[in-house]
């Protein structure tokens, strides 16, 4: 299975992404802390010097100020948070739909019935008990399951070259290769979870950077006297990062879950194929007459 999944490379990529994410959040935290410190400095008063200065009264708590100066109540509902995230939330929404859709698809596809159905295993066991390879080839000819493709390679190799116990390892390798080749598309679909798990936090950070750029633009245009003017920009900066992480976490979980599920089902098919190979070997010895199994080689089957 090493040809299908490169675990070490994927783990290294995830560690790199998480380190960049941590660094980005650290920078955002430092910028926010610095802004709070500057705002606190603006609130300093000097007795006897600032007593007669006019005091600016900001909007009430729980409200936001739009670009045209209108004061409105802050929307803390789910849709309000999505709207506060800005343009990046639309892309993150597509990512979330993709994760849900892929999860449903993989859940329905990665079932034992699509790999080694019970009816097929019973037919193959009955035919292999008498070493009837022609019947095996007919049974698996139009069957799209993984086990059928592996047994088709099994039967084709013996039909072309005959059977000898010395060929057991070669036949096993051919069956495993057929199983891996048949499931490459499934492996690629599962890898999309890894792509989404890495892309979602990056898109969230891009939305965060966009929100911080707008926040600094607001500071440059209207000053730092009223922190509520930054509320919309800060919301965009933080909501997108949180949303990206909320998408990435289930995507990572589903990636490992379905990857292990695929490996388990392929291994189950491989184990059954090996059992059929052993059954063929026993049938070959049973059809031979004379000395015991340990003293003569198995006869070649046509």
C-alpha positions as CSV (number, residue, x, y, z in Angstrom):
1,X,0.0,0.0,0.0
2,X,3.0,2.3,0.1
3,X,2.4,3.1,-3.6
4,X,-1.0,4.5,-2.8
5,X,-0.5,6.4,0.4
6,X,2.7,8.3,1.4
7,X,2.1,8.7,5.0
8,X,5.4,10.4,6.0
9,X,5.0,13.0,3.3
10,X,1.5,13.9,4.3
11,X,2.4,14.1,7.9
12,X,5.3,16.5,7.1
13,X,3.0,18.6,5.0
14,X,0.4,18.8,7.8
15,X,3.1,19.8,10.4
16,X,4.3,22.5,8.0
17,X,0.8,23.9,7.5
18,X,0.0,23.8,11.3
19,X,3.2,25.6,12.1
20,X,2.4,28.4,9.6
21,X,-1.1,28.6,11.0
22,X,0.2,29.0,14.5
23,X,2.6,31.7,13.4
24,X,-0.2,33.5,11.7
25,X,-2.4,33.4,14.7
26,X,0.5,34.6,16.9
27,X,1.1,37.6,14.6
28,X,-2.6,38.4,14.7
29,X,-2.6,38.2,18.5
30,X,0.4,40.5,18.8
31,X,-1.2,43.0,16.4
32,X,-4.5,43.0,18.3
33,X,-2.7,43.3,21.7
34,X,-0.7,46.3,20.4
35,X,-3.8,47.9,19.1
36,X,-5.5,47.5,22.5
37,X,-2.4,49.1,24.1
38,X,-2.6,52.1,21.8
39,X,-6.3,52.5,22.5
40,X,-5.6,52.4,26.2
41,X,-3.1,55.2,25.8
42,X,-5.7,57.3,24.1
43,X,-7.9,57.0,27.1
44,X,-5.3,58.4,29.5
45,X,-6.4,61.6,31.2
46,X,-4.2,64.2,33.0
47,X,-6.0,65.9,36.0
48,X,-6.2,69.7,35.5
49,X,-5.3,69.5,31.8
50,X,-8.0,67.2,30.3
51,X,-10.9,67.9,32.6
52,X,-12.4,70.6,30.3
53,X,-11.8,68.7,27.0
54,X,-14.8,67.4,25.2
55,X,-15.4,63.7,25.6
56,X,-16.3,61.6,22.6
57,X,-19.1,59.1,23.4
58,X,-19.0,55.9,21.3
59,X,-21.9,53.8,20.2
60,X,-23.6,51.6,22.9
61,X,-22.2,48.1,23.5
62,X,-23.5,45.4,21.2
63,X,-23.7,47.8,18.2
64,X,-21.6,48.3,15.2
65,X,-21.0,51.4,13.0
66,X,-21.2,51.0,9.3
67,X,-19.1,52.9,6.8
68,X,-21.8,55.6,6.4
69,X,-21.9,56.2,10.2
70,X,-25.1,54.3,10.8
71,X,-25.3,52.6,14.2
72,X,-27.0,49.2,14.2
73,X,-27.3,46.2,16.5
74,X,-24.6,43.6,16.0
75,X,-25.9,40.4,14.5
76,X,-24.5,37.4,16.5
77,X,-26.5,34.7,14.7
78,X,-24.9,32.1,12.5
79,X,-25.8,33.9,9.3
80,X,-24.6,37.1,10.9
81,X,-21.2,35.6,11.6
82,X,-21.1,34.2,8.1
83,X,-21.8,37.6,6.6
84,X,-19.2,39.2,8.9
85,X,-16.6,36.9,7.4
86,X,-16.7,38.6,4.1
87,X,-15.8,37.2,0.7
88,X,-13.6,34.4,2.0
89,X,-16.7,32.8,3.7
90,X,-18.1,32.0,0.2
91,X,-15.1,29.9,-0.7
92,X,-15.0,28.3,2.7
93,X,-18.6,27.5,2.3
94,X,-17.8,25.6,-0.9
95,X,-15.0,23.8,0.9
96,X,-17.5,22.7,3.6
97,X,-20.0,21.4,1.0
98,X,-17.1,19.5,-0.7
99,X,-16.2,17.8,2.6
100,X,-19.8,16.8,3.3
101,X,-20.3,15.5,-0.2
102,X,-17.1,13.5,-0.2
103,X,-17.9,12.1,3.2
104,X,-21.3,10.8,2.0
105,X,-19.8,9.4,-1.2
106,X,-17.0,7.6,0.6
107,X,-19.4,6.2,3.2
108,X,-21.6,4.7,0.5
109,X,-18.8,3.5,-1.6
110,X,-16.4,1.9,0.9
111,X,-18.6,-1.0,1.8
112,X,-17.8,-4.7,1.9
113,X,-20.4,-5.3,-0.9
114,X,-18.3,-3.3,-3.3
115,X,-15.1,-5.2,-2.4
116,X,-15.7,-8.8,-1.4
117,X,-19.5,-9.6,-1.4
118,X,-20.5,-12.7,0.4
119,X,-22.3,-14.2,-2.6
120,X,-19.1,-13.9,-4.7
121,X,-16.9,-15.4,-2.1
122,X,-19.2,-18.4,-1.8
123,X,-19.2,-19.0,-5.6
124,X,-15.4,-18.7,-5.8
125,X,-14.9,-21.0,-2.8
126,X,-17.1,-23.7,-4.4
127,X,-15.3,-23.4,-7.8
128,X,-11.8,-23.4,-6.3
129,X,-12.6,-26.4,-4.2
130,X,-12.4,-28.4,-7.5
131,X,-9.8,-26.2,-9.2
132,X,-12.3,-25.1,-11.8
133,X,-10.5,-22.1,-13.1
134,X,-12.6,-21.7,-16.2
135,X,-15.7,-21.3,-14.0
136,X,-13.8,-18.8,-11.8
137,X,-13.0,-16.8,-14.9
138,X,-16.7,-16.8,-16.0
139,X,-17.9,-15.8,-12.5
140,X,-15.5,-12.7,-12.2
141,X,-15.6,-11.7,-15.9
142,X,-18.2,-8.8,-15.6
143,X,-18.0,-8.3,-11.8
144,X,-16.8,-4.8,-10.9
145,X,-15.8,-5.6,-7.3
146,X,-12.2,-5.5,-6.1
147,X,-12.1,-9.3,-5.3
148,X,-13.4,-10.1,-8.8
149,X,-10.6,-8.0,-10.4
150,X,-8.0,-9.7,-8.2
151,X,-9.3,-13.2,-9.0
152,X,-9.5,-12.3,-12.7
153,X,-5.8,-11.6,-12.6
154,X,-5.3,-14.9,-10.6
155,X,-7.2,-17.0,-13.2
156,X,-5.6,-15.2,-16.2
157,X,-2.1,-15.9,-15.0
158,X,-2.7,-19.6,-14.4
159,X,-4.5,-19.9,-17.8
160,X,-1.6,-18.4,-19.6
161,X,1.3,-20.0,-17.9
162,X,-0.1,-23.0,-16.0
163,X,0.2,-23.5,-12.2
164,X,3.0,-24.6,-10.1
165,X,3.6,-24.1,-6.4
166,X,6.7,-22.2,-7.3
167,X,4.5,-19.5,-8.8
168,X,2.6,-18.8,-5.5
169,X,4.4,-15.6,-4.7
170,X,4.2,-14.3,-8.3
171,X,0.4,-14.9,-8.3
172,X,0.0,-13.2,-4.9
173,X,1.9,-10.1,-6.2
174,X,-0.3,-10.0,-9.3
175,X,-3.5,-10.1,-7.2
176,X,-2.2,-7.4,-4.9
177,X,-1.2,-5.2,-7.9
178,X,-4.7,-5.7,-9.4
179,X,-6.3,-4.7,-6.2
180,X,-4.3,-1.5,-5.8
181,X,-4.8,-0.6,-9.5
182,X,-8.5,-1.1,-9.3
183,X,-8.8,1.2,-6.2
184,X,-6.5,4.1,-7.4
185,X,-9.6,6.2,-8.1
186,X,-10.9,5.6,-4.6
187,X,-7.5,6.6,-3.2
188,X,-7.5,9.8,-5.1
189,X,-11.0,10.7,-3.9
190,X,-9.9,10.1,-0.3
191,X,-6.8,12.3,-0.9
192,X,-9.2,15.2,-1.6
193,X,-9.9,15.3,2.2
194,X,-6.2,16.0,2.8
195,X,-6.3,18.8,0.2
196,X,-9.3,20.4,1.8
197,X,-7.8,20.0,5.2
198,X,-4.8,22.0,4.1
199,X,-6.6,24.5,1.9
200,X,-9.3,25.6,4.4
201,X,-7.0,27.0,7.1
202,X,-5.0,28.8,4.3
203,X,-8.1,30.4,3.0
204,X,-9.1,31.3,6.5
205,X,-5.8,33.0,7.0
206,X,-6.2,34.8,3.7
207,X,-9.5,36.2,5.0
208,X,-7.8,37.1,8.2
209,X,-5.2,39.1,6.3
210,X,-7.9,40.8,4.3
211,X,-9.7,41.8,7.5
212,X,-6.5,43.2,9.1
213,X,-5.8,45.2,5.9
214,X,-9.2,46.7,6.1
215,X,-8.8,47.4,9.8
216,X,-5.6,49.3,9.3
217,X,-7.3,51.2,6.5
218,X,-10.0,52.2,8.9
219,X,-7.5,53.3,11.4
220,X,-5.7,55.4,8.8
221,X,-8.9,57.1,7.7
222,X,-10.8,57.6,11.0
223,X,-8.2,57.3,13.7
224,X,-8.1,55.2,16.8
225,X,-10.6,57.1,19.0
226,X,-13.5,54.7,18.5
227,X,-12.7,51.0,18.7
228,X,-16.2,50.1,17.4
229,X,-15.2,51.3,14.0
230,X,-12.9,48.2,13.8
231,X,-15.5,45.7,14.8
232,X,-16.5,44.6,11.3
233,X,-12.9,44.3,10.2
234,X,-11.9,42.3,13.3
235,X,-14.9,40.1,12.8
236,X,-13.9,39.3,9.3
237,X,-10.3,38.6,10.4
238,X,-11.3,36.2,13.2
239,X,-14.4,34.5,11.8
240,X,-12.6,33.3,8.6
241,X,-9.7,31.7,10.6
242,X,-12.2,29.9,12.9
243,X,-14.2,28.7,10.0
244,X,-11.2,27.4,8.2
245,X,-10.2,25.4,11.2
246,X,-13.7,24.1,11.7
247,X,-13.6,22.7,8.1
248,X,-10.0,21.3,8.4
249,X,-10.6,19.3,11.6
250,X,-13.4,17.0,10.3
251,X,-11.6,16.8,6.9
252,X,-8.5,15.4,8.6
253,X,-10.6,13.0,10.6
254,X,-12.4,11.7,7.5
255,X,-9.2,11.4,5.6
256,X,-7.6,9.0,8.1
257,X,-10.9,7.2,8.7
258,X,-11.7,6.4,5.0
259,X,-8.0,5.8,4.2
260,X,-7.8,3.1,6.9
261,X,-11.2,1.8,5.8
262,X,-9.9,1.4,2.2
263,X,-6.8,-0.4,3.3
264,X,-8.8,-2.7,5.5
265,X,-11.1,-3.7,2.7
266,X,-8.3,-4.3,0.2
267,X,-6.4,-6.4,2.8
268,X,-9.6,-8.4,3.3
269,X,-9.7,-9.2,-0.4
270,X,-6.0,-10.0,-0.5
271,X,-6.4,-12.5,2.4
272,X,-9.3,-14.2,0.6
273,X,-7.2,-14.4,-2.6
274,X,-4.4,-16.0,-0.7
275,X,-6.8,-18.5,0.8
276,X,-8.1,-19.3,-2.7
277,X,-4.5,-19.8,-3.8
278,X,-3.9,-22.2,-1.0
279,X,-7.1,-24.0,-1.8
280,X,-5.9,-24.4,-5.4
281,X,-2.6,-25.9,-4.1
282,X,-4.5,-28.4,-2.0
283,X,-6.7,-29.3,-4.9
284,X,-3.6,-29.9,-7.1
285,X,-2.1,-32.2,-4.5
286,X,-5.3,-34.0,-4.0
287,X,-5.6,-34.7,-7.7
288,X,-2.1,-36.2,-7.7
289,X,-1.5,-39.8,-7.0
290,X,1.5,-41.5,-5.4
291,X,3.7,-40.2,-2.6
292,X,2.7,-37.5,-0.1
293,X,2.7,-33.8,-0.6
294,X,6.1,-33.3,0.9
295,X,7.9,-35.7,-1.4
296,X,6.6,-34.6,-4.9
297,X,6.1,-31.3,-6.6
298,X,2.6,-30.2,-7.4
299,X,1.4,-31.1,-10.9
300,X,1.0,-28.3,-13.4
301,X,-2.6,-27.5,-14.2
302,X,-3.6,-26.6,-17.7
